[in-house]
């Protein structure tokens, strides 16, 4: 399933329609997630609290309960 929140469905093999799905946490906030992950890989989790907190804030702003 793509991260754009849409899922393709086929009916009778002929029709294709999009159905809106909820955004998953793994697909939300790709910019802050990338910065967080890169920092953790290069510096260790203990040294990346700034990026971890920025990512959590982004997720919270989208309605995730983190």
Phi and psi in degrees as GROMACS dihedral restraints (atoms count N, CA, C in turn):
[ dihedral_restraints ]
;  ai    aj    ak    al  type     phi  dphi    fc
    3     4     5     6     1   -70.3    20    10
    4     5     6     7     1   159.9    20    10
    6     7     8     9     1   -83.1    20    10
    7     8     9    10     1     2.0    20    10
    9    10    11    12     1   -80.3    20    10
   10    11    12    13     1     2.1    20    10
   12    13    14    15     1    83.6    20    10
   13    14    15    16     1     8.0    20    10
   15    16    17    18     1  -116.7    20    10
   16    17    18    19     1   148.4    20    10
   18    19    20    21     1  -129.8    20    10
   19    20    21    22     1   131.0    20    10
   21    22    23    24     1   -85.7    20    10
   22    23    24    25     1   134.7    20    10
   24    25    26    27     1  -125.1    20    10
   25    26    27    28     1   145.9    20    10
   27    28    29    30     1  -116.3    20    10
   28    29    30    31     1   138.5    20    10
   30    31    32    33     1  -116.7    20    10
   31    32    33    34     1   121.7    20    10
   33    34    35    36     1    59.0    20    10
   34    35    36    37     1    17.6    20    10
   36    37    38    39     1    73.6    20    10
   37    38    39    40     1    -3.9    20    10
   39    40    41    42     1  -106.8    20    10
   40    41    42    43     1   -44.3    20    10
   42    43    44    45     1   -95.2    20    10
   43    44    45    46     1   141.5    20    10
   45    46    47    48     1  -124.9    20    10
   46    47    48    49     1   128.7    20    10
   48    49    50    51     1  -135.5    20    10
   49    50    51    52     1   159.5    20    10
   51    52    53    54     1  -102.4    20    10
   52    53    54    55     1   140.2    20    10
   54    55    56    57     1  -120.6    20    10
   55    56    57    58     1   127.0    20    10
   57    58    59    60     1   -68.6    20    10
   58    59    60    61     1   132.9    20    10
   60    61    62    63     1  -122.7    20    10
   61    62    63    64     1   158.9    20    10
   63    64    65    66     1   -68.3    20    10
   64    65    66    67     1   144.2    20    10
   66    67    68    69     1   -68.7    20    10
   67    68    69    70     1   134.0    20    10
   69    70    71    72     1   -91.3    20    10
   70    71    72    73     1   148.8    20    10
   72    73    74    75     1   -57.7    20    10
   73    74    75    76     1   -32.2    20    10
   75    76    77    78     1   -68.9    20    10
   76    77    78    79     1   -19.0    20    10
   78    79    80    81     1  -104.6    20    10
   79    80    81    82     1    -9.1    20    10
   81    82    83    84     1   -84.2    20    10
   82    83    84    85     1   150.0    20    10
   84    85    86    87     1    53.4    20    10
   85    86    87    88     1    56.9    20    10
   87    88    89    90     1   -63.5    20    10
   88    89    90    91     1   -30.0    20    10
   90    91    92    93     1   -67.6    20    10
   91    92    93    94     1   -49.5    20    10
   93    94    95    96     1   -72.1    20    10
   94    95    96    97     1   -31.2    20    10
   96    97    98    99     1   -64.4    20    10
   97    98    99   100     1   -42.2    20    10
   99   100   101   102     1   -64.5    20    10
  100   101   102   103     1   -45.3    20    10
  102   103   104   105     1   -60.9    20    10
  103   104   105   106     1   -44.2    20    10
  105   106   107   108     1   -61.6    20    10
  106   107   108   109     1   -49.1    20    10
  108   109   110   111     1   -64.4    20    10
  109   110   111   112     1   -42.3    20    10
  111   112   113   114     1   -62.5    20    10
  112   113   114   115     1   -44.1    20    10
  114   115   116   117     1   -62.1    20    10
  115   116   117   118     1   -45.2    20    10
  117   118   119   120     1   -62.9    20    10
  118   119   120   121     1   -41.7    20    10
  120   121   122   123     1   -64.7    20    10
  121   122   123   124     1   -42.5    20    10
  123   124   125   126     1   -82.8    20    10
  124   125   126   127     1   -31.7    20    10
  126   127   128   129     1  -123.2    20    10
  127   128   129   130     1   -10.4    20    10
  129   130   131   132     1    89.8    20    10
  130   131   132   133     1   149.0    20    10
  132   133   134   135     1   -58.6    20    10
  133   134   135   136     1   -39.8    20    10
  135   136   137   138     1   -61.4    20    10
  136   137   138   139     1   -24.2    20    10
  138   139   140   141     1   -98.0    20    10
  139   140   141   142     1     9.7    20    10
  141   142   143   144     1  -126.2    20    10
  142   143   144   145     1    26.2    20    10
  144   145   146   147     1   -59.4    20    10
  145   146   147   148     1   -33.7    20    10
  147   148   149   150     1   -58.5    20    10
  148   149   150   151     1   -49.2    20    10
  150   151   152   153     1   -72.0    20    10
  151   152   153   154     1   -33.6    20    10
  153   154   155   156     1   -64.4    20    10
  154   155   156   157     1   -45.5    20    10
  156   157   158   159     1   -67.2    20    10
  157   158   159   160     1   -37.5    20    10
  159   160   161   162     1   -62.3    20    10
  160   161   162   163     1   -40.1    20    10
  162   163   164   165     1   -67.5    20    10
  163   164   165   166     1   -42.0    20    10
  165   166   167   168     1   -60.9    20    10
  166   167   168   169     1   -42.5    20    10
  168   169   170   171     1   -61.9    20    10
  169   170   171   172     1   -41.5    20    10
  171   172   173   174     1   -61.9    20    10
  172   173   174   175     1   -46.0    20    10
  174   175   176   177     1   -61.3    20    10
  175   176   177   178     1   -42.9    20    10
  177   178   179   180     1   -62.0    20    10
  178   179   180   181     1   -38.0    20    10
  180   181   182   183     1   -65.5    20    10
  181   182   183   184     1   -21.1    20    10
  183   184   185   186     1   -94.7    20    10
  184   185   186   187     1     3.2    20    10
  186   187   188   189     1    98.5    20    10
  187   188   189   190     1     4.1    20    10
  189   190   191   192     1   -79.2    20    10
  190   191   192   193     1   141.6    20    10
  192   193   194   195     1   -96.3    20    10
  193   194   195   196     1    93.2    20    10
